[in-house]
């Protein structure tokens, strides 16, 4: 089963909350246990200090441990905080007010501490009094077992600065008191209830949060579907600056680019249809006039038809060249090419035609030799000849064209600057657009089809270069080209 992004995000948030809740529960429980253990240790140390004071008072009264050693009830009374002289004799009604283990110990003549007390489990741990042993000043056992002394904690007993013995405490469980154990159990149960409640709250909050995060993704998905269906006007409403918002902006840019390309394609098709319709209509009108006898079928009529076919063939040829250059690198055979040699050959080919038209043609070469590029020489020659042909066609007699060749770092620059007439400033950015003419009213015989500079732009960009149009200082057109070496 495939999960949606919302479900995955919800489960991810829920899992993260679960880990946080479980970790917090474990930490809080550990903290409570440590606090209880520290509290129990402090309370146990305080109780041992109190018992030690009582035992010191018993020793001070008799001057030895003999009376205490002889009567176990006095030892137990001192442990319980009773009057050290209280012997808790058998049959004493006060025994009914003592803990059950006291009566059992008093009735037990065995060793101290009793074996049954040490054998009690963690659920009913031995109280502190059953884990204390008394040693005299020489280290002899007064109450206790020598075998149990290793590993005990010692608390010295001193009277007037002299050691009279010590208390040895057997290690017991961290929490030996029943109230402590009950508190720990209650807190553990409550912590689990709190953890489950927090997990439920996290799930309630994670669902709308996941839905909120996924909402812009759904908008992007819907816009993508519209784009795939051909609706390039689709846009995404973008808010914020996170990754999803940036993705939405990128999608809007893509949609705008596709919309612009679609509009350009439609204009391109319409312009081609218009460019082909006019010469075909003229050719059809000429043929119908000949068929109807309006015009005589003579050499002049045939020459006129031939000229119309040549113009139509030239237009189709330009369209073919433009489509070929649109293929980019797929149609280019890049080799090590001397740019200066290619340019000089094209200038020599046009020099006689410029002279016949009363135009000058000069090359200003400032670039070091050799000038090698990875390029297709035939495509570069095609671009240069289109530029030369444009200047030859549009420059007024008496003017000319100056071509400047230079190199700056890793770039080669080419400047084609001719003389008047120039182009209006508003037309310069669109000169390289397909089928664009500075004046729509100019005839196709003088103005061409508006494809020459578009072909030049494709060739230059296919070689990794750039082309720009500007007004020339001499009053004509300035074409600036940069190519990488």
Residue, then its C-alpha position, 0 to 999 in steps of 0.5 A: x500500500x502506498x502512503x500519501x505524503x500527508x500520511x508519511x508526514x503525520x507518521x513521522x511527526x507522531x514517531x518523533x513525538x513518541x520518541x520524545x515522550x518515551x525519552x522524557x518519561x524514562x528521564x523523569x522516572x530516572x530523575x524521580x528514582x535518583x531523587x528518592x534514593x538520595x532522599x533515602x540515603x540522607x534520611x538513613x544517614x540521619x537515622x544512623x546518626x540518631x542511633x549512634x547518639x543513643x548508643x554513645x549515651x548508653x556507653x557513657x552511662x555504664x562505661x562499657x558495652x557489657x550491659x548492652x551485650x548482655x540484654x538484646x532488648x536494650x540493644x533493640x530499644x536503642x535502635x528504635x529510639x526507646x529509653x536505653x534503660x527499657x529492657x522490653x521484657x517478655x510479657x510487657x504489654x508495650x510490646x504490642x505497640x512495636x513492629x512485628x519484626x521486633x517481637x520476632x527478634x526478641x523471641x529469637x535467640x539466634x545470631x544478629x542480624x537474624x538470617x530470616x531478615x537478610x533473606x527477605x526479598x526486594x518487595x519486603x526489604x529489611x529495615x535499617x535497624x536489622x541491617x546495623x551491627x555494633x563493634x567495640x573500640x577494638x573492632x570486636x563484634x558486639x552485635x553482628x556477624x564477622x562474616x558480614x562485615x566486609x562491604x559494610x559502611x562504618x560509622x565511628x562512635x566517639x566519646x570525649x574524643x576517644x573511639x568507643x566503637x563503630x556502627x556497621x551498616x549492611x548495604x540494602x536496597x535503594x528504597x527500603x521503606x514501604x512509603x517510598x516504594x509506594x510513592x515510586x509505584x504511584x509516580x511510575x503509573x502516573x508518568x505512563x498516563x501522562x506519557x499516553x496523554x501527551x502522545x494523544x495530544x501530539x497525534x491531535x496536533x500532528x494531523x492538522x500540521x501535516x495537512x497544513x504542510x502538505x497543502x502547498x504541495x497539493x497546489x503545486x501538484x494541481x498546477x503541474x497537472x494543468x501544465x501537463x494538460x497544456x494550460x500554461x496559465x497555471x500558477x501556484x499561490x506562494x507564501x513564505x520562503x521555505x523550500x516548498x515556497x521556492x519550489x512553487x516560485x520555480x514552478x511559476x517561472x517554468x510555467x511563465x517560460x512555457x507560456x512564453x514559448x507557446x505564444x512564441x510558437x503560435x506567433x512563429x506558425x502564424x508568421x510563417x503562414x503569413x510569409x508563405x501565403x503572400x508570395x504564393x498568392x501573388x504567384x497564383x494571381x499571376x498564373x490565373x491572369x495568364x490562364x484567363x488571357x489577361x496577361x500574355x504568356x511571353x518571356x517577361x511573364x515567365x521571368x516574373x513567375x521565375x522571380x516569384x518562385x526564387x523569392x519563395x524558394x529563398x524564404x523556404x531555404x531561410x526557414x530550413x536554415x533556421x530550423x537546422x540551427x535550432x537543432x544546436x549541437x546536434x548539427x554542429x561539427x566542432x573542430x579546432x578552427x582559426x577564427x581569423x582565417x574564416x572571417x578573412x575568407x568571408x570578407x574576401x568573398x564579399x569585397x567585390x560586391x561591396x565595391x560594386x555597391x559603392x561601399x567600403x569594407x575593412x577589417x581592424x585586427x587587434x587580436x594576437x595570432x593564432x586565434x583558435x576556437x573549438x567551432x564549426x567553421x561552416x556555421x560561423x561562415x554562415x553567420x558572418x555572411x548573413x551579417x555581411x549580406x545585411x550590411x550590403x543590403x541596407x547600407x546607403x551608398x558612400x558608406x561602409x562596414x568596419x569589422x573589428x576583431x579583438x581578444x580579451x582574456x578567454x573571450x574573442x570579440x567581433x564588432x560589425x559597425x556599418x553606416x547609416x541608415x540605423x535602427x530605431x532604439x526600440x527595435x534593437x532588442x528585437x532585431x534577432x527575433x524570428x520574422x521581425x522587421x524594423x518596418x512591416x511596410x517594407x517589401x520582402x524583396x528589400x527587407x527579406x524575411x527577417x530570419x537572417x539575424x535569428x540564424x546568426x543568433x542561433x549559431x553564436x549561442x550554439x558556440x557558447x557565445x553572445x550577440x547584442x545589437x546597438x546603434x553604431x557611432x557612424x549612424x548605422x547598426x552595431x552588432x557585438x559578438x563574443x565567443x569563448x576561446 
